Amino acid sequence: MRNASKIIKGTTLSAKNVTATVEQGEKPWFVHSKMVANIMYSRMKEQGITQKELAEKMNCTQQYISKILKGRENLSLEALCKIELALGIRILQFDSNN
């Protein structure tokens, strides 16, 4: 799988960025949701697939994909894993040093 940070340059999310955004009144998950939407959109564009085609790959509705792509959906781990598999990307990354 491709590393999602290579798909969209400048979208690296740091604790500092999240803190600054949260201080401006946004919820932390909301910031992440927008980033996932941007990553998905770019990868869909690269692959030339539609919302409907992605929905079929993820076994969900096109309406749900539309909600995710608006960047306002509080995504579950299950949904994130389905996105990763359907688009062949890595969104969830964990630091093994923690």
Buried (B, 14 or more C-beta within 10 A) or exposed (E): EEEBBEBBEEBEBEEEEBEEBEEEEBEEEBBBBBBBBBBBBBBBEEEEBEBEBBBBBBEBEBEBBEBBBEBEBEBEEEBBBBBBEBBEBBBEEEEEEE
